[in-house]
Amino acid sequence: MRRSLARWDVDATSDEVLADHATWGTAEQVADGLRRFAALGVTTVVAQPTLDDPDLDGFAAFLGQEVAPLLR
């Protein structure tokens, strides 16, 4: 994730800076991160797998089946 952010000139060397730009982990952790962004006023998020994750179908299934229900 840090490599992905570095491509956008974000120096995410600390977990605090990384958490300002991304959310990761279990479905519950991702949902909590998305709620945190929403509470800050974010109205649009982009879900993007890490550069080393070749399983786009699995990533989409994780978001749709595990994360989305936690946000409803």
PyMOL Python script that loads the backbone (N, CA, C, O; Angstrom):
from pymol import cmd

cmd.read_pdbstr("""\
ATOM      1  N   MET A   1       0.823  -1.170   0.000  1.00  0.00           N
ATOM      2  CA  MET A   1       0.000   0.000   0.000  1.00  0.00           C
ATOM      3  C   MET A   1       0.879   1.249   0.000  1.00  0.00           C
ATOM      4  O   MET A   1       0.565   2.244  -0.654  1.00  0.00           O
ATOM      5  N   ARG A   2       1.960   1.183   0.726  1.00  0.00           N
ATOM      6  CA  ARG A   2       2.878   2.329   0.755  1.00  0.00           C
ATOM      7  C   ARG A   2       3.449   2.610  -0.635  1.00  0.00           C
ATOM      8  O   ARG A   2       3.600   3.767  -1.029  1.00  0.00           O
ATOM      9  N   ARG A   3       3.767   1.538  -1.378  1.00  0.00           N
ATOM     10  CA  ARG A   3       4.275   1.727  -2.747  1.00  0.00           C
ATOM     11  C   ARG A   3       3.230   2.388  -3.626  1.00  0.00           C
ATOM     12  O   ARG A   3       3.552   3.263  -4.430  1.00  0.00           O
ATOM     13  N   SER A   4       1.986   1.976  -3.479  1.00  0.00           N
ATOM     14  CA  SER A   4       0.914   2.582  -4.274  1.00  0.00           C
ATOM     15  C   SER A   4       0.793   4.066  -3.984  1.00  0.00           C
ATOM     16  O   SER A   4       0.672   4.874  -4.905  1.00  0.00           O
ATOM     17  N   LEU A   5       0.825   4.428  -2.713  1.00  0.00           N
ATOM     18  CA  LEU A   5       0.714   5.839  -2.347  1.00  0.00           C
ATOM     19  C   LEU A   5       1.930   6.641  -2.794  1.00  0.00           C
ATOM     20  O   LEU A   5       1.807   7.815  -3.142  1.00  0.00           O
ATOM     21  N   ALA A   6       3.092   6.018  -2.786  1.00  0.00           N
ATOM     22  CA  ALA A   6       4.303   6.712  -3.237  1.00  0.00           C
ATOM     23  C   ALA A   6       4.174   7.131  -4.704  1.00  0.00           C
ATOM     24  O   ALA A   6       4.753   8.135  -5.118  1.00  0.00           O
ATOM     25  N   ARG A   7       3.423   6.369  -5.477  1.00  0.00           N
ATOM     26  CA  ARG A   7       3.208   6.734  -6.886  1.00  0.00           C
ATOM     27  C   ARG A   7       2.454   8.049  -7.007  1.00  0.00           C
ATOM     28  O   ARG A   7       2.514   8.707  -8.046  1.00  0.00           O
ATOM     29  N   TRP A   8       1.732   8.442  -5.933  1.00  0.00           N
ATOM     30  CA  TRP A   8       0.983   9.707  -5.917  1.00  0.00           C
ATOM     31  C   TRP A   8       1.690  10.745  -5.055  1.00  0.00           C
ATOM     32  O   TRP A   8       1.084  11.718  -4.607  1.00  0.00           O
ATOM     33  N   ASP A   9       2.993  10.519  -4.830  1.00  0.00           N
ATOM     34  CA  ASP A   9       3.826  11.445  -4.041  1.00  0.00           C
ATOM     35  C   ASP A   9       3.346  11.610  -2.605  1.00  0.00           C
ATOM     36  O   ASP A   9       3.474  12.690  -2.027  1.00  0.00           O
ATOM     37  N   VAL A  10       2.797  10.554  -2.030  1.00  0.00           N
ATOM     38  CA  VAL A  10       2.417  10.557  -0.619  1.00  0.00           C
ATOM     39  C   VAL A  10       3.487   9.794   0.142  1.00  0.00           C
ATOM     40  O   VAL A  10       3.744   8.624  -0.144  1.00  0.00           O
ATOM     41  N   ASP A  11       4.111  10.453   1.110  1.00  0.00           N
ATOM     42  CA  ASP A  11       5.135   9.811   1.925  1.00  0.00           C
ATOM     43  C   ASP A  11       4.455   9.136   3.110  1.00  0.00           C
ATOM     44  O   ASP A  11       4.284   9.745   4.167  1.00  0.00           O
ATOM     45  N   ALA A  12       4.076   7.901   2.933  1.00  0.00           N
ATOM     46  CA  ALA A  12       3.335   7.157   3.953  1.00  0.00           C
ATOM     47  C   ALA A  12       4.264   6.235   4.722  1.00  0.00           C
ATOM     48  O   ALA A  12       3.998   5.040   4.847  1.00  0.00           O
ATOM     49  N   THR A  13       5.350   6.789   5.237  1.00  0.00           N
ATOM     50  CA  THR A  13       6.311   5.967   5.967  1.00  0.00           C
ATOM     51  C   THR A  13       5.808   5.612   7.363  1.00  0.00           C
ATOM     52  O   THR A  13       6.277   4.640   7.954  1.00  0.00           O
ATOM     53  N   SER A  14       4.871   6.378   7.894  1.00  0.00           N
ATOM     54  CA  SER A  14       4.306   6.043   9.203  1.00  0.00           C
ATOM     55  C   SER A  14       2.884   5.516   9.037  1.00  0.00           C
ATOM     56  O   SER A  14       2.202   5.837   8.063  1.00  0.00           O
ATOM     57  N   ASP A  15       2.449   4.708   9.991  1.00  0.00           N
ATOM     58  CA  ASP A  15       1.088   4.170   9.942  1.00  0.00           C
ATOM     59  C   ASP A  15       0.052   5.284  10.041  1.00  0.00           C
ATOM     60  O   ASP A  15      -1.024   5.182   9.453  1.00  0.00           O
ATOM     61  N   GLU A  16       0.366   6.341  10.775  1.00  0.00           N
ATOM     62  CA  GLU A  16      -0.570   7.453  10.926  1.00  0.00           C
ATOM     63  C   GLU A  16      -0.824   8.137   9.582  1.00  0.00           C
ATOM     64  O   GLU A  16      -1.968   8.427   9.233  1.00  0.00           O
ATOM     65  N   VAL A  17       0.243   8.389   8.839  1.00  0.00           N
ATOM     66  CA  VAL A  17       0.088   9.018   7.520  1.00  0.00           C
ATOM     67  C   VAL A  17      -0.625   8.057   6.577  1.00  0.00           C
ATOM     68  O   VAL A  17      -1.491   8.467   5.805  1.00  0.00           O
ATOM     69  N   LEU A  18      -0.267   6.800   6.637  1.00  0.00           N
ATOM     70  CA  LEU A  18      -0.923   5.793   5.793  1.00  0.00           C
ATOM     71  C   LEU A  18      -2.429   5.776   6.063  1.00  0.00           C
ATOM     72  O   LEU A  18      -3.227   5.714   5.127  1.00  0.00           O
ATOM     73  N   ALA A  19      -2.816   5.830   7.332  1.00  0.00           N
ATOM     74  CA  ALA A  19      -4.238   5.795   7.698  1.00  0.00           C
ATOM     75  C   ALA A  19      -4.983   7.055   7.265  1.00  0.00           C
ATOM     76  O   ALA A  19      -6.210   7.044   7.167  1.00  0.00           O
ATOM     77  N   ASP A  20      -4.257   8.135   7.005  1.00  0.00           N
ATOM     78  CA  ASP A  20      -4.893   9.353   6.484  1.00  0.00           C
ATOM     79  C   ASP A  20      -5.334   9.184   5.037  1.00  0.00           C
ATOM     80  O   ASP A  20      -6.158   9.956   4.546  1.00  0.00           O
ATOM     81  N   HIS A  21      -4.796   8.184   4.350  1.00  0.00           N
ATOM     82  CA  HIS A  21      -5.035   8.015   2.919  1.00  0.00           C
ATOM     83  C   HIS A  21      -5.642   6.677   2.532  1.00  0.00           C
ATOM     84  O   HIS A  21      -6.107   6.509   1.405  1.00  0.00           O
ATOM     85  N   ALA A  22      -5.642   5.721   3.459  1.00  0.00           N
ATOM     86  CA  ALA A  22      -6.060   4.369   3.091  1.00  0.00           C
ATOM     87  C   ALA A  22      -6.651   3.645   4.289  1.00  0.00           C
ATOM     88  O   ALA A  22      -6.465   4.049   5.437  1.00  0.00           O
ATOM     89  N   THR A  23      -7.360   2.579   3.999  1.00  0.00           N
ATOM     90  CA  THR A  23      -7.844   1.679   5.030  1.00  0.00           C
ATOM     91  C   THR A  23      -7.541   0.256   4.584  1.00  0.00           C
ATOM     92  O   THR A  23      -7.523  -0.021   3.385  1.00  0.00           O
ATOM     93  N   TRP A  24      -7.306  -0.638   5.513  1.00  0.00           N
ATOM     94  CA  TRP A  24      -6.898  -1.998   5.177  1.00  0.00           C
ATOM     95  C   TRP A  24      -7.232  -2.923   6.339  1.00  0.00           C
ATOM     96  O   TRP A  24      -7.576  -2.472   7.431  1.00  0.00           O
ATOM     97  N   GLY A  25      -7.127  -4.199   6.090  1.00  0.00           N
ATOM     98  CA  GLY A  25      -7.309  -5.190   7.147  1.00  0.00           C
ATOM     99  C   GLY A  25      -8.514  -6.068   6.915  1.00  0.00           C
ATOM    100  O   GLY A  25      -8.884  -6.361   5.778  1.00  0.00           O
ATOM    101  N   THR A  26      -9.123  -6.484   8.012  1.00  0.00           N
ATOM    102  CA  THR A  26     -10.315  -7.324   7.961  1.00  0.00           C
ATOM    103  C   THR A  26     -11.483  -6.498   7.424  1.00  0.00           C
ATOM    104  O   THR A  26     -11.381  -5.279   7.286  1.00  0.00           O
ATOM    105  N   ALA A  27     -12.579  -7.166   7.129  1.00  0.00           N
ATOM    106  CA  ALA A  27     -13.770  -6.453   6.661  1.00  0.00           C
ATOM    107  C   ALA A  27     -14.208  -5.405   7.681  1.00  0.00           C
ATOM    108  O   ALA A  27     -14.589  -4.294   7.312  1.00  0.00           O
ATOM    109  N   GLU A  28     -14.151  -5.759   8.962  1.00  0.00           N
ATOM    110  CA  GLU A  28     -14.531  -4.820  10.014  1.00  0.00           C
ATOM    111  C   GLU A  28     -13.598  -3.615  10.050  1.00  0.00           C
ATOM    112  O   GLU A  28     -14.051  -2.483  10.218  1.00  0.00           O
ATOM    113  N   GLN A  29     -12.298  -3.853   9.892  1.00  0.00           N
ATOM    114  CA  GLN A  29     -11.330  -2.754   9.901  1.00  0.00           C
ATOM    115  C   GLN A  29     -11.522  -1.840   8.685  1.00  0.00           C
ATOM    116  O   GLN A  29     -11.436  -0.618   8.805  1.00  0.00           O
ATOM    117  N   VAL A  30     -11.778  -2.428   7.533  1.00  0.00           N
ATOM    118  CA  VAL A  30     -12.006  -1.631   6.326  1.00  0.00           C
ATOM    119  C   VAL A  30     -13.280  -0.806   6.483  1.00  0.00           C
ATOM    120  O   VAL A  30     -13.295   0.379   6.148  1.00  0.00           O
ATOM    121  N   ALA A  31     -14.348  -1.421   6.987  1.00  0.00           N
ATOM    122  CA  ALA A  31     -15.602  -0.695   7.200  1.00  0.00           C
ATOM    123  C   ALA A  31     -15.405   0.444   8.197  1.00  0.00           C
ATOM    124  O   ALA A  31     -15.922   1.542   7.993  1.00  0.00           O
ATOM    125  N   ASP A  32     -14.666   0.194   9.268  1.00  0.00           N
ATOM    126  CA  ASP A  32     -14.384   1.254  10.246  1.00  0.00           C
ATOM    127  C   ASP A  32     -13.610   2.399   9.599  1.00  0.00           C
ATOM    128  O   ASP A  32     -13.891   3.570   9.856  1.00  0.00           O
ATOM    129  N   GLY A  33     -12.640   2.056   8.762  1.00  0.00           N
ATOM    130  CA  GLY A  33     -11.871   3.086   8.062  1.00  0.00           C
ATOM    131  C   GLY A  33     -12.740   3.908   7.129  1.00  0.00           C
ATOM    132  O   GLY A  33     -12.590   5.127   7.047  1.00  0.00           O
ATOM    133  N   LEU A  34     -13.645   3.246   6.427  1.00  0.00           N
ATOM    134  CA  LEU A  34     -14.551   3.964   5.527  1.00  0.00           C
ATOM    135  C   LEU A  34     -15.503   4.860   6.308  1.00  0.00           C
ATOM    136  O   LEU A  34     -15.823   5.963   5.864  1.00  0.00           O
ATOM    137  N   ARG A  35     -15.959   4.396   7.468  1.00  0.00           N
ATOM    138  CA  ARG A  35     -16.814   5.243   8.316  1.00  0.00           C
ATOM    139  C   ARG A  35     -16.044   6.468   8.807  1.00  0.00           C
ATOM    140  O   ARG A  35     -16.590   7.569   8.878  1.00  0.00           O
ATOM    141  N   ARG A  36     -14.772   6.263   9.143  1.00  0.00           N
ATOM    142  CA  ARG A  36     -13.931   7.378   9.594  1.00  0.00           C
ATOM    143  C   ARG A  36     -13.802   8.416   8.489  1.00  0.00           C
ATOM    144  O   ARG A  36     -13.916   9.614   8.747  1.00  0.00           O
ATOM    145  N   PHE A  37     -13.563   7.962   7.256  1.00  0.00           N
ATOM    146  CA  PHE A  37     -13.478   8.901   6.129  1.00  0.00           C
ATOM    147  C   PHE A  37     -14.797   9.633   5.937  1.00  0.00           C
ATOM    148  O   PHE A  37     -14.805  10.840   5.691  1.00  0.00           O
ATOM    149  N   ALA A  38     -15.913   8.918   6.046  1.00  0.00           N
ATOM    150  CA  ALA A  38     -17.230   9.548   5.887  1.00  0.00           C
ATOM    151  C   ALA A  38     -17.452  10.606   6.962  1.00  0.00           C
ATOM    152  O   ALA A  38     -17.993  11.676   6.682  1.00  0.00           O
ATOM    153  N   ALA A  39     -17.039  10.312   8.185  1.00  0.00           N
ATOM    154  CA  ALA A  39     -17.198  11.277   9.280  1.00  0.00           C
ATOM    155  C   ALA A  39     -16.377  12.539   9.038  1.00  0.00           C
ATOM    156  O   ALA A  39     -16.716  13.608   9.545  1.00  0.00           O
ATOM    157  N   LEU A  40     -15.311  12.420   8.275  1.00  0.00           N
ATOM    158  CA  LEU A  40     -14.477  13.577   7.931  1.00  0.00           C
ATOM    159  C   LEU A  40     -15.049  14.369   6.767  1.00  0.00           C
ATOM    160  O   LEU A  40     -14.526  15.426   6.414  1.00  0.00           O
ATOM    161  N   GLY A  41     -16.131  13.856   6.165  1.00  0.00           N
ATOM    162  CA  GLY A  41     -16.780  14.563   5.072  1.00  0.00           C
ATOM    163  C   GLY A  41     -16.475  14.031   3.689  1.00  0.00           C
ATOM    164  O   GLY A  41     -16.912  14.609   2.694  1.00  0.00           O
ATOM    165  N   VAL A  42     -15.732  12.938   3.608  1.00  0.00           N
ATOM    166  CA  VAL A  42     -15.430  12.345   2.306  1.00  0.00           C
ATOM    167  C   VAL A  42     -16.730  11.815   1.697  1.00  0.00           C
ATOM    168  O   VAL A  42     -17.494  11.115   2.361  1.00  0.00           O
ATOM    169  N   THR A  43     -16.968  12.147   0.459  1.00  0.00           N
ATOM    170  CA  THR A  43     -18.191  11.683  -0.210  1.00  0.00           C
ATOM    171  C   THR A  43     -17.919  10.655  -1.300  1.00  0.00           C
ATOM    172  O   THR A  43     -18.847  10.014  -1.793  1.00  0.00           O
ATOM    173  N   THR A  44     -16.674  10.496  -1.674  1.00  0.00           N
ATOM    174  CA  THR A  44     -16.302   9.521  -2.700  1.00  0.00           C
ATOM    175  C   THR A  44     -15.028   8.809  -2.266  1.00  0.00           C
ATOM    176  O   THR A  44     -14.067   9.448  -1.838  1.00  0.00           O
ATOM    177  N   VAL A  45     -15.026   7.493  -2.377  1.00  0.00           N
ATOM    178  CA  VAL A  45     -13.813   6.712  -2.122  1.00  0.00           C
ATOM    179  C   VAL A  45     -13.533   5.839  -3.341  1.00  0.00           C
ATOM    180  O   VAL A  45     -14.435   5.516  -4.114  1.00  0.00           O
ATOM    181  N   VAL A  46     -12.293   5.473  -3.492  1.00  0.00           N
ATOM    182  CA  VAL A  46     -11.884   4.571  -4.567  1.00  0.00           C
ATOM    183  C   VAL A  46     -11.339   3.313  -3.918  1.00  0.00           C
ATOM    184  O   VAL A  46     -10.413   3.374  -3.110  1.00  0.00           O
ATOM    185  N   ALA A  47     -11.905   2.188  -4.267  1.00  0.00           N
ATOM    186  CA  ALA A  47     -11.422   0.909  -3.756  1.00  0.00           C
ATOM    187  C   ALA A  47     -10.418   0.364  -4.761  1.00  0.00           C
ATOM    188  O   ALA A  47     -10.746   0.106  -5.919  1.00  0.00           O
ATOM    189  N   GLN A  48      -9.206   0.198  -4.297  1.00  0.00           N
ATOM    190  CA  GLN A  48      -8.138  -0.261  -5.184  1.00  0.00           C
ATOM    191  C   GLN A  48      -7.291  -1.287  -4.456  1.00  0.00           C
ATOM    192  O   GLN A  48      -6.834  -1.031  -3.343  1.00  0.00           O
ATOM    193  N   PRO A  49      -7.074  -2.446  -5.065  1.00  0.00           N
ATOM    194  CA  PRO A  49      -6.196  -3.428  -4.425  1.00  0.00           C
ATOM    195  C   PRO A  49      -4.752  -2.947  -4.469  1.00  0.00           C
ATOM    196  O   PRO A  49      -4.405  -2.053  -5.240  1.00  0.00           O
ATOM    197  N   THR A  50      -3.930  -3.546  -3.643  1.00  0.00           N
ATOM    198  CA  THR A  50      -2.516  -3.217  -3.675  1.00  0.00           C
ATOM    199  C   THR A  50      -1.904  -3.694  -4.989  1.00  0.00           C
ATOM    200  O   THR A  50      -2.470  -4.542  -5.679  1.00  0.00           O
ATOM    201  N   LEU A  51      -0.755  -3.144  -5.320  1.00  0.00           N
ATOM    202  CA  LEU A  51      -0.103  -3.467  -6.586  1.00  0.00           C
ATOM    203  C   LEU A  51       0.248  -4.950  -6.720  1.00  0.00           C
ATOM    204  O   LEU A  51       0.333  -5.478  -7.828  1.00  0.00           O
ATOM    205  N   ASP A  52       0.451  -5.615  -5.579  1.00  0.00           N
ATOM    206  CA  ASP A  52       0.861  -7.019  -5.628  1.00  0.00           C
ATOM    207  C   ASP A  52      -0.305  -7.993  -5.469  1.00  0.00           C
ATOM    208  O   ASP A  52      -0.086  -9.186  -5.254  1.00  0.00           O
ATOM    209  N   ASP A  53      -1.551  -7.495  -5.572  1.00  0.00           N
ATOM    210  CA  ASP A  53      -2.716  -8.364  -5.431  1.00  0.00           C
ATOM    211  C   ASP A  53      -3.314  -8.658  -6.804  1.00  0.00           C
ATOM    212  O   ASP A  53      -4.005  -7.810  -7.369  1.00  0.00           O
ATOM    213  N   PRO A  54      -3.054  -9.855  -7.350  1.00  0.00           N
ATOM    214  CA  PRO A  54      -3.548 -10.179  -8.696  1.00  0.00           C
ATOM    215  C   PRO A  54      -5.000 -10.655  -8.732  1.00  0.00           C
ATOM    216  O   PRO A  54      -5.553 -10.859  -9.813  1.00  0.00           O
ATOM    217  N   ASP A  55      -5.625 -10.835  -7.564  1.00  0.00           N
ATOM    218  CA  ASP A  55      -6.958 -11.421  -7.513  1.00  0.00           C
ATOM    219  C   ASP A  55      -8.037 -10.340  -7.441  1.00  0.00           C
ATOM    220  O   ASP A  55      -8.587 -10.070  -6.373  1.00  0.00           O
ATOM    221  N   LEU A  56      -8.331  -9.729  -8.585  1.00  0.00           N
ATOM    222  CA  LEU A  56      -9.333  -8.654  -8.613  1.00  0.00           C
ATOM    223  C   LEU A  56     -10.726  -9.171  -8.289  1.00  0.00           C
ATOM    224  O   LEU A  56     -11.504  -8.481  -7.631  1.00  0.00           O
ATOM    225  N   ASP A  57     -11.048 -10.372  -8.741  1.00  0.00           N
ATOM    226  CA  ASP A  57     -12.359 -10.951  -8.431  1.00  0.00           C
ATOM    227  C   ASP A  57     -12.501 -11.172  -6.926  1.00  0.00           C
ATOM    228  O   ASP A  57     -13.553 -10.892  -6.351  1.00  0.00           O
ATOM    229  N   GLY A  58     -11.457 -11.668  -6.300  1.00  0.00           N
ATOM    230  CA  GLY A  58     -11.477 -11.880  -4.856  1.00  0.00           C
ATOM    231  C   GLY A  58     -11.584 -10.568  -4.094  1.00  0.00           C
ATOM    232  O   GLY A  58     -12.279 -10.491  -3.081  1.00  0.00           O
ATOM    233  N   PHE A  59     -10.900  -9.540  -4.574  1.00  0.00           N
ATOM    234  CA  PHE A  59     -10.963  -8.216  -3.956  1.00  0.00           C
ATOM    235  C   PHE A  59     -12.384  -7.657  -4.058  1.00  0.00           C
ATOM    236  O   PHE A  59     -12.919  -7.140  -3.077  1.00  0.00           O
ATOM    237  N   ALA A  60     -12.987  -7.759  -5.232  1.00  0.00           N
ATOM    238  CA  ALA A  60     -14.352  -7.274  -5.426  1.00  0.00           C
ATOM    239  C   ALA A  60     -15.337  -8.064  -4.563  1.00  0.00           C
ATOM    240  O   ALA A  60     -16.261  -7.484  -3.993  1.00  0.00           O
ATOM    241  N   ALA A  61     -15.148  -9.367  -4.464  1.00  0.00           N
ATOM    242  CA  ALA A  61     -16.023 -10.192  -3.635  1.00  0.00           C
ATOM    243  C   ALA A  61     -15.888  -9.816  -2.163  1.00  0.00           C
ATOM    244  O   ALA A  61     -16.888  -9.746  -1.449  1.00  0.00           O
ATOM    245  N   PHE A  62     -14.672  -9.577  -1.706  1.00  0.00           N
ATOM    246  CA  PHE A  62     -14.431  -9.152  -0.324  1.00  0.00           C
ATOM    247  C   PHE A  62     -15.190  -7.865  -0.027  1.00  0.00           C
ATOM    248  O   PHE A  62     -15.850  -7.752   1.006  1.00  0.00           O
ATOM    249  N   LEU A  63     -15.094  -6.902  -0.927  1.00  0.00           N
ATOM    250  CA  LEU A  63     -15.794  -5.629  -0.718  1.00  0.00           C
ATOM    251  C   LEU A  63     -17.306  -5.807  -0.742  1.00  0.00           C
ATOM    252  O   LEU A  63     -18.014  -5.289   0.122  1.00  0.00           O
ATOM    253  N   GLY A  64     -17.793  -6.537  -1.731  1.00  0.00           N
ATOM    254  CA  GLY A  64     -19.234  -6.685  -1.904  1.00  0.00           C
ATOM    255  C   GLY A  64     -19.892  -7.594  -0.874  1.00  0.00           C
ATOM    256  O   GLY A  64     -20.993  -7.308  -0.404  1.00  0.00           O
ATOM    257  N   GLN A  65     -19.227  -8.678  -0.525  1.00  0.00           N
ATOM    258  CA  GLN A  65     -19.835  -9.675   0.347  1.00  0.00           C
ATOM    259  C   GLN A  65     -19.518  -9.477   1.818  1.00  0.00           C
ATOM    260  O   GLN A  65     -20.316  -9.845   2.680  1.00  0.00           O
ATOM    261  N   GLU A  66     -18.363  -8.901   2.113  1.00  0.00           N
ATOM    262  CA  GLU A  66     -17.943  -8.789   3.510  1.00  0.00           C
ATOM    263  C   GLU A  66     -17.980  -7.361   4.043  1.00  0.00           C
ATOM    264  O   GLU A  66     -18.421  -7.132   5.170  1.00  0.00           O
ATOM    265  N   VAL A  67     -17.521  -6.400   3.245  1.00  0.00           N
ATOM    266  CA  VAL A  67     -17.453  -5.014   3.724  1.00  0.00           C
ATOM    267  C   VAL A  67     -18.793  -4.306   3.568  1.00  0.00           C
ATOM    268  O   VAL A  67     -19.275  -3.693   4.520  1.00  0.00           O
ATOM    269  N   ALA A  68     -19.398  -4.376   2.397  1.00  0.00           N
ATOM    270  CA  ALA A  68     -20.643  -3.643   2.127  1.00  0.00           C
ATOM    271  C   ALA A  68     -21.744  -3.912   3.146  1.00  0.00           C
ATOM    272  O   ALA A  68     -22.399  -2.966   3.584  1.00  0.00           O
ATOM    273  N   PRO A  69     -21.980  -5.175   3.547  1.00  0.00           N
ATOM    274  CA  PRO A  69     -23.039  -5.421   4.534  1.00  0.00           C
ATOM    275  C   PRO A  69     -22.789  -4.699   5.869  1.00  0.00           C
ATOM    276  O   PRO A  69     -23.738  -4.365   6.578  1.00  0.00           O
ATOM    277  N   LEU A  70     -21.542  -4.465   6.203  1.00  0.00           N
ATOM    278  CA  LEU A  70     -21.214  -3.781   7.455  1.00  0.00           C
ATOM    279  C   LEU A  70     -21.491  -2.290   7.384  1.00  0.00           C
ATOM    280  O   LEU A  70     -21.549  -1.613   8.411  1.00  0.00           O
ATOM    281  N   LEU A  71     -21.660  -1.783   6.181  1.00  0.00           N
ATOM    282  CA  LEU A  71     -21.890  -0.345   5.984  1.00  0.00           C
ATOM    283  C   LEU A  71     -23.369  -0.019   5.794  1.00  0.00           C
ATOM    284  O   LEU A  71     -23.732   1.152   5.678  1.00  0.00           O
ATOM    285  N   ARG A  72     -24.207  -1.018   5.763  1.00  0.00           N
ATOM    286  CA  ARG A  72     -25.649  -0.782   5.538  1.00  0.00           C
ATOM    287  C   ARG A  72     -26.351  -0.538   6.832  1.00  0.00           C
ATOM    288  O   ARG A  72     -27.563  -0.322   6.845  1.00  0.00           O
TER     289      ARG A  72
END
""", "prot")
cmd.dss("prot")
cmd.show_as("cartoon", "prot")
cmd.util.cbc("prot")
cmd.orient("prot")
